[in-house]
């Protein structure tokens, strides 16, 4: 462990334990490491950084200006900012000015957020730019420009609120004070005793990727509070595209990545698709490499991870690089195959568990990948206890749960055992999530079927997204699969995908087998969401905002690939660059030899294709395509 971090961990933990455990105490201890770098981000061609001391000065200035403007109301002020230095400044400035931050979930529907703010009687909203909300806006930059005296020393507030992930579409607000947040932070001590690699540095630095939103329970506690309290560095992203994430991790030498399955599954798909493109031999080589590296790590956990990243460098150097030391998955179920790939190539990946109401309560911390690949969530942290009710549903109690929550305006005090609604099994003291109570489908034999258990078995290369859930039919509720496909998919690929799904389904026990099969070209998950909400999906299906097409009825209108919508769009783009009519562009015409394209025109075509189909760095792909047919075959796998 980095010597400086070891000293800070002990000093900060002891100081927090001896304090009143308020948010003011947390702030004072957190910003005492003034010379450490708090954050980094790309600023053009250079990396911009700021220390804890520099940010502290800005917080104090913003807090003084905010106090001067609205006073210490001790009411809630909305913080509507994405992960950024401004979020940190705004969060602490609200508290220091004698007000309470409500962390606006920017992925919520605007109407739902407005209702929540109205319930909390929020008048002011702190932001970086004007929003669609009706509250009075205060811009962080304006606060920093106003010269104001220091805010009073005795008004520091000790409460915050944020909303749940909105999968139920109810107005759920969770409230925490400094005491519960302090207990969340102090859990960190037990974590690093169980798994010291949590604090492992790369070339003397520990950098956490600020991928998860700070207004989400996972991002707030596990990313922001866990790491900034001990003086580590956050790395902010310009955007959330896969390409930006990978490049940022490599350039900044990120060491820790905490994320949701959406990111990990995207990584798995990109790696396996790239291998399959090079042929079956290359794909088998990838699988053998993962298997070999897993065996090495099971014998030598720490050294084996470094070896694996080097041995699999053809893969890792194109992903996050070799600096990544520790990854945590949370928020939803991670496919076994994704977990095995990540651990196999040397990115130590652990499953965690938490909820808005209970915070982060456990992480699988065993050293060897053979244990982590079991997809368990580990054992409860020191601040909480676990137990299972008579139905096998997890209940949690402890000192780090929220103090209260509101559901559609009805307040509930969180006291005693909290019913999570998650079906859980305990294997030798380690817990495994099996499914969610509200998602459970009653099979024809009367048994409970957990859609997550079935969904994890469907790893489909040509599906953009899928969800297994119970849908109402004239024969009652039936276990169904909804598969999102590209609107540009070819008939051959569609038929292959259909048969692949049927083949997997035939391997399932009859009680768990899918009974209804649907395609859709509509998105199952919104662009900013982190997972598919079955509740929301059911509502969209009922409201007919998502169109389901039974497998048997899904026949593409195009006669063949040459007249498919994809080929039509590609022809139009090629024709526009070459100054020709679309009808003049043959399906197999070579852009140079048959159509007379220049190299400049060729790269103009690639750029327009990249913009039109939202394919990142299409023009930098190693495999160039020279006919409409080749371009379509390439794009079909990516759009």
Steps between C-alpha positions, in 0.01 A plus 500: 500500500620852425665625823328839480160337457559259787572791733201699371267202536594452863501870586173585323318191629606571858404866468155415363442234765586753773283776351126567521475337153331797337532610138703792629746256662520301176570818303768620743686168492456449124647837404789488749721336234528832318798414279352179358342510155121480531410473131633474147338544162599550138519861393582481132850359464594528866383353826348756738525434874392662825604430859278458803626835627409683179151348495456580869555871429236489226252322729543764768456780247191340345351428845548863607332628182215253536446598862500866399241426230251270676610479864514191721148375432573146626273386219584299190679649201509291183840412355443431129854438375667197342831365630746787482707735718190723516302217662755476781502877552121523491443205733717632783404865440133417560581328830746767614246777429249343738291313244441137404586358156247296307699313235295522182504179297559635151383171350149537642211621285483877556141487622584246770792712621287814509240318712769390746642851528150635558446247781826609662390864456820579314524859384859517373688277260881509473622424149759577232243618242129565475275192521137430415399507868292788635712563813717810533838419347838580655808433286813376679733718291301808600547413868876473449516840330310680777731633771329427833610476862543155652180313588423476873687218670202358686247432222651185339210262426508124564250343261473412132244326283496318169255285310497130423571371151135554396450146367154503664422854371394599853623816671749345742732725703762373746642717779844464658683692771873517562476214749386243243746628239783477754410136562510438124848653485625307802403173328797568274739395777354147509500480123871563460583257781312230308641600160808729509492528119220753544770754586758391243666786311653513154829688481423667831147617419145379563242645262129421505302544177201727574269295276211435738284809565545652845123537534473118495565302821784297345677805361445715809628259764734256322660746256477849649507453879715186521783646296500874560481452876846343480649759266493305174444632147181499291526493120210675325373398157418729208207274406386143564576344162695173515780655295539794740499269803774277359720788382459687829599192703811446290609865493444570870621157616176434688535234770142450624180465296165454673217453250175327412449197270424730206870591477639154575269332248601755236866418566434126479313537172774715341771249598314189385372663178853611412631147554218339300559741211849355468365146480425203722871435562550847650185468711619167641838658569324770706308239700814295565685814611224587747502145635879494539516840670219405739693190606816705556308755712342224708853399605659847512213752541695829501793417273264301278285807427804699382614202292155464346485865388842455339425158350165627361652835392350473151165536679579713806703762311190571289274513806589677826873438474707333772452749786159372617532323836147468637149492349161470667172415331173606655146607423391186319595147402829447318519214252729215604682520167577872547627441854722214382644708214577804717665296774676283245676787324621643831238764585415380854120531503281465809122503540346742748155553643303799622180698468400862536347426841792300644807640324779260400488199732725226357761420236651165403860537617662159459838508329466221245299537177346154546310647796420836338370318191230340715315835469453538875466836677717399795424550869336797675720791606562575867225765514219260400350156555331270246223246549257316270127491567293184456470568126873541450483879468793698638445730798761749622546707813783713633639844573566600136143477365314820413309660786173523306348498154196641325291306249260725309500739796445235769785500751648179642755484781768239432535316829581133552510250213456643150328270248703527176270302271797302361499120502835387636682176575785459749787269404756448779442851632511666156179634349367460146219712352244280319236750393267781601164451668304728267649331192410145603282302259280214621559199274227263384612254768461767768873555552656847521719581199761775539551667160861595587588132532374434148619825343864442590504192272424704189827647374415600143757666278247648258252634757534864604319432827254250646276453799337189646179585684144395565248638249123470506347292221145366442626183674627690805848623592771325301879513524606698193811633334510835322803536274603841366652474153648752262259645243775421249528129579510266201260210450784246532618648829143519629442132421829404666411700811156343518643148481767588759231606746293187438809282547583658838138471610498127421777448755292648785287290736138508389398702807747778407460496122392815314145473367460822301759652263499857368723725291500878510706774339400744775756562779439299818718734701517879477831652385585626850374203704730244661275195472172372359207557733249216459228711664562786261523262203163348587346848516647591161364179348157567652509860371615373158807724501700183434383279216539125547514268200466125563794304360279321249375833358843663468576483129698784350333693223816518290525239224871450567798670660557718195171685556502502879456830688867483600621458141269780388644743758860404420437548126361849563807600703744362241307669218492838680879502538570380146246733341296214352145371522439220752387273214848527350664342805514123454483270802839345417661795319851574627519861618840557335507267200136508389375834630819705465513633858809692608665434838357829629151401390546156654578640843216751462268203448632331814456818703140543381427134575641546851281808560185351348516163678667628820789256464800641687824521302364307204764664281776371731393138476779266394278317251405740223190427295489580130151399387148573623473128581813505720393821672157353577650181640724709727226739615239231556698375801527847653174688443 
